[in-house]
C-alpha cells in the first residue's frame, strides 16, 4: 500500500472574478522508501503540490489518502495533528527560533505533541547526533553556519520519526559545498529507509534521488525511476577545498 496517494487532485485559486486552475488532475503514489525529486519551472505548481501533500492546503477537488486514511473534509486541528504525527518539514529558510538553542528548536514538534520535557530533550539530542551536530546542541542559530542551521532544521523534521520528510528547496540558500553536504545527509537518511520528497527547481538535485517527477503547467509530465543515482559524497569530495578564513 502506498504511504501517500493523490487521485485527480485539482487546485484552483481565485484571481479577480475568475478561478485559475494551478493543479490539473494530478495522480501520485508515494511508496515507503521513495526518494522523490519533484521538479519544474516557476509557476509549474510544485509548491502548491507540496503544500497539499504537507496538509498546509487542501485541494479544490480530488482525493488524498495518507496511510490508507482519506483526509478529505478534515478540519484545521485534524490536519495540524496529521502534520505533527506523520510529516517532517525542511524549508529553504530554516525557520529556527532565534533565541532558542538548537536542542530546543529541534524539540518544538514534541512540545506540540505534549511529550514530557525529559523525553523531548533526549529525543532532540539524538536527532542532532543523527545529523552530525552533537557538538552544537546548545548553540543559538546566530552561532551556526547556514549548513548547520539547515541540519538543525532536518533534525527537527526527524524528531517525530515521521512517515515522510518533505524538503522544499532545502539547499536553495546554501553554497555549492554546503548543498552537497546536505544532499549527502539526505542520501544517508534514504539509505536508512526514510521516505523523502524533495521539491526543487534545480535539475541537478534529481541526479541524487531515486525517482524523478516533472511538473509543468499544473500536470505531471514525467515520472521516472532514476537507475543511475549519483553519489553526493563523491561529488562533494571532488569539489575544491574551501580556504581557511
C-alpha positions as CSV (number, residue, x, y, z in Angstrom):
1,X,0.0,0.0,0.0
2,X,1.2,3.5,-0.8
3,X,2.0,5.8,2.1
4,X,0.5,8.7,0.2
5,X,-2.0,8.5,-2.7
6,X,-3.3,11.5,-4.5
7,X,-6.1,11.0,-7.1
8,X,-7.3,13.5,-9.6
9,X,-6.1,16.4,-7.5
10,X,-7.1,19.9,-8.7
11,X,-6.4,23.2,-7.1
12,X,-8.0,26.5,-8.0
13,X,-7.1,30.0,-6.8
14,X,-9.4,33.0,-7.3
15,X,-7.8,35.7,-9.4
16,X,-10.2,38.6,-9.7
17,X,-13.6,37.1,-10.7
18,X,-12.2,34.1,-12.4
19,X,-10.7,30.9,-10.8
20,X,-7.3,29.9,-12.0
21,X,-6.5,26.2,-12.0
22,X,-3.0,25.6,-10.7
23,X,-3.1,21.8,-10.4
24,X,-4.9,19.8,-13.0
25,X,-5.9,16.2,-12.2
26,X,-2.6,15.2,-10.5
27,X,-2.2,11.5,-9.7
28,X,0.7,10.4,-7.5
29,X,1.5,7.4,-5.3
30,X,4.4,7.6,-2.9
31,X,5.7,4.2,-1.6
32,X,7.6,3.7,1.6
33,X,11.3,4.3,1.0
34,X,10.9,6.5,-2.1
35,X,13.3,9.4,-2.5
36,X,11.4,11.6,-4.9
37,X,12.6,14.8,-6.6
38,X,9.7,17.0,-7.8
39,X,10.9,19.4,-10.4
40,X,9.5,22.1,-12.6
41,X,9.9,25.8,-13.5
42,X,8.4,28.6,-11.6
43,X,4.6,28.5,-11.9
44,X,4.5,24.8,-12.6
45,X,2.5,24.0,-9.5
46,X,5.2,22.2,-7.5
47,X,4.9,24.4,-4.3
48,X,1.1,24.1,-4.4
49,X,1.5,20.3,-4.7
50,X,3.9,20.3,-1.8
51,X,1.5,22.3,0.3
52,X,-1.3,19.8,-0.4
53,X,1.0,16.8,0.3
54,X,2.1,18.6,3.6
55,X,-1.6,19.3,4.6
56,X,-0.8,23.0,4.6
57,X,-3.5,23.5,2.0
58,X,-6.4,21.4,0.7
59,X,-7.3,20.5,-2.9
60,X,-10.3,22.0,-4.7
61,X,-11.2,18.5,-5.9
62,X,-9.8,15.0,-5.9
63,X,-8.9,12.7,-3.0
64,X,-5.8,12.5,-0.8
65,X,-5.1,9.4,1.3
66,X,-2.3,9.1,3.8
67,X,-1.6,5.6,5.1
68,X,-5.0,4.5,3.8
69,X,-6.9,7.3,5.5
70,X,-8.9,9.7,3.4
71,X,-8.0,13.3,4.5
72,X,-11.0,14.9,2.8
73,X,-13.2,17.2,5.0
74,X,-10.7,17.2,7.9
75,X,-10.7,20.5,9.9
76,X,-7.6,22.6,10.7
77,X,-7.0,20.9,14.0
78,X,-7.1,17.4,12.4
79,X,-4.7,18.5,9.7
80,X,-2.3,20.0,12.2
81,X,-2.3,16.7,14.1
82,X,-1.5,14.8,10.9
83,X,1.3,17.2,10.1
84,X,2.8,16.8,13.5
85,X,2.5,13.0,13.6
86,X,3.3,11.9,10.0
87,X,5.3,14.6,8.3
88,X,8.6,16.3,8.8
89,X,9.3,19.6,7.0
90,X,12.5,21.2,5.8
91,X,12.3,24.6,4.1
92,X,14.7,26.8,2.2
93,X,14.5,29.3,5.1
94,X,15.3,27.4,8.2
95,X,12.6,28.9,10.4
96,X,14.5,28.4,13.6
97,X,13.6,30.3,16.7
98,X,16.5,32.8,17.1
99,X,16.5,32.9,20.9
100,X,16.3,29.1,21.4
101,X,19.2,26.7,21.4
102,X,19.5,24.0,18.7
103,X,18.2,21.3,21.1
104,X,15.1,23.4,21.9
105,X,14.4,24.2,18.3
106,X,14.5,20.5,17.4
107,X,12.3,19.6,20.3
108,X,9.4,22.0,19.3
109,X,7.3,19.4,17.4
110,X,7.5,17.2,20.6
111,X,6.3,20.1,22.7
112,X,3.2,20.5,20.4
113,X,2.7,16.7,20.8
114,X,2.7,17.0,24.6
115,X,5.8,14.9,25.1
116,X,7.3,15.3,28.6
117,X,10.3,17.6,28.9
118,X,12.9,15.0,29.7
119,X,11.9,12.8,26.7
120,X,11.8,15.9,24.4
121,X,15.4,16.8,25.2
122,X,16.6,13.2,24.9
123,X,15.0,12.7,21.5
124,X,16.1,16.2,20.3
125,X,19.7,15.4,21.3
126,X,19.6,12.1,19.5
127,X,18.2,13.7,16.3
128,X,21.0,16.3,16.4
129,X,23.5,13.5,16.7
130,X,22.0,11.8,13.6
131,X,22.7,14.9,11.6
132,X,26.3,15.3,13.0
133,X,25.6,18.2,15.3
134,X,26.3,16.7,18.7
135,X,28.8,19.5,19.4
136,X,26.2,22.2,18.6
137,X,23.4,21.1,20.9
138,X,23.5,24.3,22.9
139,X,24.3,26.8,20.1
140,X,21.9,29.5,19.1
141,X,21.1,29.9,15.4
142,X,23.3,33.0,15.1
143,X,26.3,31.0,16.3
144,X,25.9,28.5,13.4
145,X,26.6,28.5,9.7
146,X,23.9,28.1,7.1
147,X,24.6,24.5,6.6
148,X,24.5,23.8,10.4
149,X,21.2,25.6,10.7
150,X,19.8,23.5,7.9
151,X,21.0,20.4,9.7
152,X,19.1,21.6,12.8
153,X,16.0,22.0,10.6
154,X,16.5,18.5,9.3
155,X,16.9,17.2,12.9
156,X,13.6,18.9,13.8
157,X,12.0,17.2,10.8
158,X,13.3,13.8,12.1
159,X,12.5,14.1,15.8
160,X,8.9,12.8,15.5
161,X,10.1,9.8,13.3
162,X,7.7,11.0,10.5
163,X,6.4,8.7,7.7
164,X,7.6,11.3,5.1
165,X,10.2,14.0,5.1
166,X,9.2,17.0,2.9
167,X,12.0,19.2,1.7
168,X,11.1,22.4,-0.1
169,X,14.2,23.9,-1.9
170,X,16.2,22.8,1.1
171,X,19.5,23.7,-0.5
172,X,18.4,26.9,-2.1
173,X,20.1,29.3,0.4
174,X,23.4,27.3,0.6
175,X,26.6,27.5,-1.3
176,X,27.7,24.5,-3.5
177,X,29.8,22.7,-1.0
178,X,27.2,23.0,1.8
179,X,24.5,22.0,-0.6
180,X,26.3,18.7,-1.3
181,X,26.8,18.2,2.4
182,X,23.0,18.4,2.8
183,X,22.5,16.0,-0.2
184,X,24.9,13.5,1.4
185,X,22.8,13.6,4.5
186,X,19.5,13.1,2.6
187,X,21.1,10.1,0.8
188,X,22.1,8.7,4.2
189,X,18.6,9.1,5.5
190,X,17.2,7.5,2.4
191,X,19.6,4.5,2.8
192,X,18.2,4.1,6.3
193,X,14.7,3.7,4.9
194,X,13.4,7.2,5.2
195,X,10.8,8.4,2.6
196,X,11.8,11.7,1.2
197,X,10.0,14.2,-1.2
198,X,12.4,16.9,-2.3
199,X,10.8,19.9,-4.2
200,X,13.4,21.8,-6.3
201,X,13.8,23.9,-9.4
202,X,17.3,22.6,-9.8
203,X,17.6,19.6,-12.1
204,X,21.0,18.7,-10.6
205,X,19.2,17.6,-7.4
206,X,17.4,14.9,-9.4
207,X,20.7,13.1,-10.0
208,X,20.8,12.2,-6.3
209,X,17.2,10.9,-5.9
210,X,15.7,7.5,-6.8
211,X,12.6,8.8,-8.5
212,X,12.1,12.0,-10.6
213,X,8.8,13.7,-11.2
214,X,8.5,16.7,-13.6
215,X,5.6,19.1,-13.2
216,X,4.6,21.5,-16.0
217,X,1.5,23.7,-16.2
218,X,0.0,22.0,-13.2
219,X,0.3,18.5,-14.5
220,X,2.8,15.6,-14.0
221,X,4.6,15.3,-17.4
222,X,7.2,12.7,-16.3
223,X,7.5,10.2,-13.5
224,X,10.6,8.0,-13.9
225,X,12.8,5.8,-11.7
226,X,16.4,7.0,-11.6
227,X,18.5,3.9,-12.3
228,X,21.8,5.9,-12.3
229,X,21.7,7.6,-9.0
230,X,24.7,9.9,-8.4
231,X,26.7,9.7,-5.2
232,X,26.6,13.1,-3.4
233,X,29.5,12.1,-1.2
234,X,31.7,11.6,-4.3
235,X,30.6,14.9,-5.8
236,X,31.4,16.6,-2.5
237,X,34.9,15.1,-2.4
238,X,35.5,16.3,-6.0
239,X,34.9,19.9,-5.0
240,X,38.0,22.1,-4.3
241,X,38.7,22.6,-0.6
242,X,37.5,25.8,0.9
243,X,40.2,28.2,2.0
244,X,40.5,28.6,5.8
245,X,39.5,32.1,6.9
